[in-house]
Amino acid sequence: MRFEFATATRIIFGAGTILEVAPSAAKLGSRAFVVTGRTIERARPLLEQLNKQAIKSVTFNVPGEPTTTLAKEAVKQARQAKSDIVISIGGGSVLDTGKVIAAMLTNSGDLEDYLEIVGHDKPLTQTAIPHIAIPTTAGTGAEVTRNAVLISPEHHIKVSMRSPLMLPRLAVVDPELTYSMSPSLTAGTGLDALTQLIEPYVCNKANPITDGICREGLRRAARSLQRAYENGSSSTAREDMSLASLFGGLALANAKLGTVHGLAGPLGGMISAPHGLICAMLLPYVMETNIQTLQIREADSPCGELSRTTALTRYDEIARILTGDVTSQSLDGVKWVKSLCTALKIPSLDEFGLKERDFPAVAAKAHTSSSMKGNPIALTDDELRKILGKAGKQIV
């Protein structure tokens, strides 16, 4: 057995920890490039704290899921400001943009040099400048991941820039920042977190550290996602989901993902649905297909370093954690996820304009995704198209 584990240099978790950001930033730099969401309102208290620490700041808005064009403009502005620290406060899109900026400020060349699929996929050679990542949603775990996802508009696909050298210097996870999330945002991001706990647990590169992290994260998501959706002010539910998101990020960064994310990449470049919602629409059908395929394929079907029997056993374990019933088996977990998706009012892919004629292109692009390589069993084009067909109808 061989594995490695890497994460942010320092992680601070807990209610009110946002107040620790400015003093920590003062030890890392004096000219901050602050990346925010659609507006800077959420960041105003932080900007005031930075000013009290004599840290000059320039802000940059990420209004939606970041594109390669937006990332280039952000890097340009950060260079012009001579920024020596990046602080990102927002959802996964904001944090991913912050990682790209911090990395490109120390590495020469163009962004395309370092992008997979549509670029040259060159490795970074220099550690990113100090980056403080502060999530305001509970889903992506981007504050502790070693990659950043960008939309390539000209290629209609999402691609990644990835390297351990991109890991933030400090991740500050304050559950109180998630209290204002709407029910729909809570649902999409929460199911993304759930996906990022399930896929690394059954992936073919799972390891003992990520296994433990996934199990604990699954327990917290199972008991608290619907509660957070129904009562956004529940401090215990929000804390559980912030931890589930953090644990999902730790797991995916040090194991692998699977077909949900393999399909979500191309879909994210083709339809205008948030990443978390795409994962939510796909999750139960990928689980179901994986389980059924593992059950019927020959015993010697390639499953990477995870055996066919082990993968099925892990789906049984997931079902028992989710349902709380020690007699549950793998497909009971699928039923639980479908029921949760119904309760959280998850829509279907066809509501975002995906047509059956698009399925072959999505499947073809998915096969080029690094996430697909982590799936516990290789799925065929026909199996991928069937998943898309099921996710294209209202979940019942």
C-alpha positions in Angstrom: 0.0 0.0 0.0 1.2 3.5 -0.9 -0.6 6.8 -0.5 0.1 10.4 0.3 -1.9 13.1 2.1 -1.6 16.8 1.5 -3.8 19.7 2.6 -3.8 23.4 3.5 -0.8 24.3 5.7 -3.2 25.3 8.5 -7.0 24.7 9.0 -9.0 26.7 11.5 -12.6 25.5 12.1 -15.3 27.0 14.3 -18.0 29.6 14.8 -16.5 33.1 14.8 -13.2 32.2 13.4 -13.6 34.7 10.6 -12.2 37.2 13.2 -8.9 35.4 13.1 -8.3 36.1 9.4 -6.9 39.6 9.5 -4.3 39.0 12.2 -3.2 35.9 10.4 -3.1 37.7 7.1 -0.8 40.4 8.6 1.8 37.7 9.2 1.7 36.7 5.5 1.6 39.9 3.5 0.7 43.6 3.3 -1.1 43.9 -0.1 -4.1 41.6 -0.3 -6.0 40.7 -3.4 -9.5 39.9 -2.0 -11.6 37.6 -4.2 -15.4 37.8 -3.5 -18.6 36.6 -5.0 -21.1 38.7 -7.0 -20.8 41.6 -4.6 -18.4 42.6 -1.8 -21.0 43.0 0.8 -20.2 39.8 2.6 -16.6 40.8 2.6 -17.0 44.3 4.0 -16.4 43.4 7.7 -13.2 41.5 6.6 -12.0 44.4 4.6 -12.4 46.7 7.6 -10.4 44.2 9.7 -7.7 44.1 7.1 -7.5 47.9 7.1 -7.1 47.9 10.8 -4.1 45.6 10.3 -2.6 48.1 7.8 -3.1 45.7 5.0 -4.0 47.4 1.7 -6.6 45.5 -0.3 -7.9 45.3 -3.8 -11.2 43.4 -4.5 -12.2 41.3 -7.5 -15.7 39.9 -8.0 -16.5 36.4 -9.3 -20.2 36.6 -10.3 -20.7 32.9 -11.2 -18.7 29.8 -12.1 -15.3 31.1 -13.2 -14.2 31.0 -16.8 -10.6 30.9 -18.2 -11.2 34.5 -19.4 -12.2 35.7 -15.9 -9.3 34.0 -14.3 -6.8 35.6 -16.7 -8.3 39.1 -15.9 -8.0 38.4 -12.2 -4.4 37.4 -12.5 -3.7 40.6 -14.5 -5.3 42.8 -11.9 -3.5 41.0 -9.0 -0.1 41.6 -10.8 -0.9 45.2 -11.4 -1.7 45.6 -7.7 1.6 43.9 -6.7 -0.4 41.7 -4.4 1.6 39.5 -2.0 -1.3 37.6 -0.5 -4.7 36.3 -1.9 -7.7 36.1 0.3 -10.8 34.4 -1.2 -14.1 34.5 0.6 -17.1 32.9 -1.0 -18.3 29.6 -2.6 -16.2 27.1 -4.4 -16.0 29.3 -7.6 -14.5 32.1 -5.6 -12.0 29.8 -3.8 -11.0 28.1 -7.0 -10.3 31.5 -8.6 -8.2 32.5 -5.6 -6.1 29.3 -6.1 -5.5 30.1 -9.7 -4.5 33.7 -9.0 -2.1 32.7 -6.2 -0.5 30.1 -8.4 -0.1 32.2 -11.5 1.5 35.0 -9.5 4.6 32.8 -8.9 4.6 30.7 -12.1 5.6 32.0 -15.5 3.8 31.5 -18.7 0.1 31.5 -19.7 -2.8 29.9 -17.9 -3.3 27.4 -20.7 0.2 26.0 -20.0 -1.2 24.5 -16.8 -4.7 23.4 -17.8 -5.6 19.8 -18.4 -7.5 18.7 -21.6 -7.6 22.1 -23.4 -4.1 23.2 -22.4 -0.6 21.7 -22.0 -1.1 20.3 -18.5 2.4 21.4 -17.4 3.2 21.0 -13.7 3.6 24.1 -11.6 7.2 24.6 -10.5 6.7 27.3 -7.8 4.6 27.4 -4.7 1.7 29.8 -4.9 1.9 33.0 -2.9 0.1 32.9 0.5 -3.6 32.2 0.0 -6.3 32.3 2.7 -9.4 30.5 1.7 -12.7 31.2 3.5 -15.8 29.2 2.4 -19.2 30.8 2.8 -21.0 27.6 1.5 -20.9 24.0 2.6 -20.3 21.9 -0.5 -17.1 21.9 -2.5 -14.4 21.7 0.3 -12.3 23.9 -2.1 -10.5 25.4 0.8 -8.4 22.2 1.1 -8.2 20.9 -2.4 -5.2 21.0 -4.7 -7.1 21.9 -7.9 -9.2 24.7 -9.4 -12.0 24.2 -11.9 -12.6 26.6 -14.7 -15.0 26.7 -17.6 -13.4 26.9 -21.1 -16.1 28.8 -23.0 -14.6 28.0 -26.4 -14.5 24.2 -25.7 -17.8 24.0 -23.7 -16.2 22.0 -20.9 -14.9 22.4 -17.4 -11.2 21.8 -17.0 -8.8 21.8 -14.0 -5.5 23.3 -13.0 -4.1 21.0 -10.3 -1.0 20.8 -8.2 -0.1 20.4 -4.5 1.7 23.7 -4.8 -1.8 25.4 -5.1 -3.0 24.3 -1.6 -4.0 27.4 0.5 -1.7 28.5 3.2 -4.6 28.9 5.6 -8.2 27.6 5.4 -10.7 29.3 7.8 -14.0 27.4 8.0 -16.6 29.4 10.0 -20.0 27.7 9.9 -21.7 31.0 10.8 -20.9 32.3 7.3 -23.2 29.6 5.9 -26.3 30.6 7.9 -27.6 32.9 5.1 -27.6 30.3 2.4 -31.0 29.8 0.8 -32.7 26.4 0.9 -32.0 25.7 -2.7 -28.3 26.6 -2.4 -28.1 24.5 0.8 -29.5 21.6 -1.2 -27.2 21.8 -4.2 -24.0 22.4 -2.2 -25.0 19.9 0.4 -25.5 17.1 -2.1 -22.2 18.1 -3.7 -20.6 17.5 -0.3 -22.4 14.2 0.0 -21.1 13.2 -3.4 -17.5 14.1 -2.5 -17.8 11.8 0.5 -19.3 8.8 -1.3 -17.1 8.9 -4.4 -13.7 8.9 -2.6 -14.9 6.1 -0.3 -15.6 3.8 -3.2 -13.0 5.0 -5.6 -10.1 2.9 -6.7 -7.5 5.0 -4.9 -9.1 5.1 -1.4 -6.8 4.9 1.5 -7.1 4.5 5.3 -6.9 8.2 6.1 -9.6 9.2 3.6 -11.7 6.2 4.6 -12.0 7.5 8.1 -12.7 11.1 7.0 -15.4 9.9 4.6 -17.2 7.8 7.2 -17.4 10.6 9.7 -18.4 13.1 7.0 -21.2 10.8 5.8 -22.6 10.4 9.3 -22.8 14.2 9.7 -24.3 14.8 6.2 -26.9 12.0 6.7 -28.2 13.5 9.9 -28.0 17.2 9.0 -28.4 18.0 5.3 -32.2 17.9 5.3 -32.2 19.7 8.7 -30.0 22.5 7.3 -32.3 22.7 4.3 -35.4 23.0 6.5 -33.9 25.2 9.2 -31.0 27.3 7.9 -30.4 28.8 11.4 -29.7 25.5 13.0 -26.2 25.9 14.4 -25.7 22.2 14.8 -26.9 21.3 11.3 -24.8 24.1 9.7 -21.7 23.0 11.7 -22.2 19.4 10.6 -22.5 20.4 6.9 -19.4 22.7 7.1 -17.5 19.7 8.5 -19.0 17.4 5.8 -17.8 19.8 3.1 -14.4 20.2 4.6 -14.0 16.4 4.9 -15.2 15.9 1.3 -12.5 18.3 0.2 -9.8 16.5 2.2 -10.9 13.1 0.8 -11.1 14.0 -2.9 -7.8 15.8 -2.7 -6.1 12.7 -1.5 -8.0 9.9 -3.2 -10.1 10.2 -6.3 -13.7 11.0 -7.4 -15.8 9.1 -9.9 -18.4 9.2 -12.6 -20.6 11.8 -11.0 -17.8 14.3 -11.3 -16.6 12.8 -14.6 -20.0 13.7 -16.1 -20.4 16.9 -14.2 -17.4 18.4 -15.9 -18.7 18.4 -19.5 -22.2 19.1 -18.4 -21.0 22.2 -16.5 -19.7 23.6 -19.8 -22.9 22.8 -21.7 -25.8 23.8 -19.4 -26.3 26.7 -17.0 -26.7 24.7 -13.9 -24.5 25.1 -10.8 -22.0 22.3 -10.3 -23.5 21.1 -7.0 -26.9 20.8 -8.5 -25.5 18.8 -11.5 -23.9 16.4 -9.0 -27.2 16.1 -7.1 -29.1 15.2 -10.3 -26.6 12.5 -11.2 -25.7 11.0 -7.8 -28.4 8.4 -7.3 -28.2 7.1 -10.8 -24.4 6.8 -10.8 -24.6 4.9 -7.5 -27.3 2.6 -8.9 -25.4 2.0 -12.1 -22.1 1.3 -10.3 -23.7 -1.1 -7.9 -25.6 -3.0 -10.6 -22.6 -3.1 -12.9 -20.3 -4.4 -10.1 -22.9 -7.1 -9.3 -23.2 -8.4 -12.9 -19.8 -8.0 -14.4 -17.3 -10.8 -14.4 -15.3 -11.2 -11.2 -12.1 -10.1 -13.0 -13.5 -6.8 -14.3 -10.9 -4.1 -13.7 -11.6 -2.1 -10.6 -8.1 -0.5 -10.1 -6.7 -1.1 -6.7 -10.1 -1.6 -5.2 -11.6 -5.1 -5.7 -15.1 -5.7 -7.0 -16.1 -7.3 -3.7 -14.7 -4.4 -1.7 -16.4 -1.8 -3.7 -19.8 -3.5 -3.2 -19.1 -3.9 0.5 -18.4 -0.2 0.7 -21.7 0.6 -1.0 -23.4 -1.6 1.7 -21.5 0.4 4.4 -22.7 3.7 2.9 -26.3 2.5 2.9 -26.0 1.6 6.6 -24.6 5.0 7.5 -27.2 6.9 5.5 -30.2 5.0 6.6 -29.1 4.3 10.2 -30.2 0.7 9.6 -27.5 -2.0 10.2 -29.4 -4.4 7.9 -29.4 -2.0 4.9 -27.7 -3.1 1.7 -26.3 -1.0 -1.2 -29.5 -0.3 -3.1 -31.1 0.9 0.1 -28.6 3.7 0.0 -29.7 4.6 -3.5 -33.3 4.7 -2.4 -32.3 7.0 0.6 -30.5 9.4 -1.8 -33.4 9.5 -4.2 -35.8 10.2 -1.3 -33.5 13.0 -0.1 -33.3 14.5 -3.6 -37.1 14.6 -3.7 -37.3 16.2 -0.2 -34.8 18.9 -1.3 -36.7 19.5 -4.6 -33.8 18.7 -6.9 -34.8 19.3 -10.5 -33.8 17.2 -13.5 -31.3 17.8 -16.3 -33.9 18.3 -19.0 -35.1 21.4 -17.1 -31.7 23.0 -18.0 -32.1 22.2 -21.7 -30.1 18.9 -21.9 -31.4 16.8 -24.8 -30.9 13.1 -25.6 -28.9 14.1 -28.7 -26.3 15.7 -26.4 -25.7 12.4 -24.5 -23.0 11.0 -26.8 -20.9 14.2 -26.6 -21.2 14.3 -22.8 -20.1 10.6 -22.6 -17.2 11.1 -24.9 -15.9 14.2 -23.0 -16.5 12.4 -19.7 -14.0 9.7 -20.7 -11.2 12.3 -20.8 -11.9 13.4 -17.3 -9.4 12.5 -14.5 -12.4 12.0 -12.2 -13.7 9.1 -14.3 -10.5 7.2 -13.7 -11.4 6.9 -10.0 -14.7 5.1 -10.6 -14.7 1.7 -9.0 -15.5 0.1 -12.3 -15.2 1.4 -15.9 -18.6 2.2 -17.4 -19.4 2.0 -21.1 -20.8 4.8 -23.2 -24.2 3.0 -23.2 -24.2 3.0 -19.4 -23.3 6.6 -19.2 -26.1 7.5 -21.6 -28.5 5.6 -19.5 -27.4 7.6 -16.4 -28.0 10.8 -18.3 -31.4 9.6 -19.4 -32.5 8.8 -15.8 -31.1 12.1 -14.5 -33.0 13.9 -17.3 -36.3 13.1 -15.7 -37.8 14.2 -12.4 -36.4 12.1 -9.6 -39.2 9.9 -8.0 
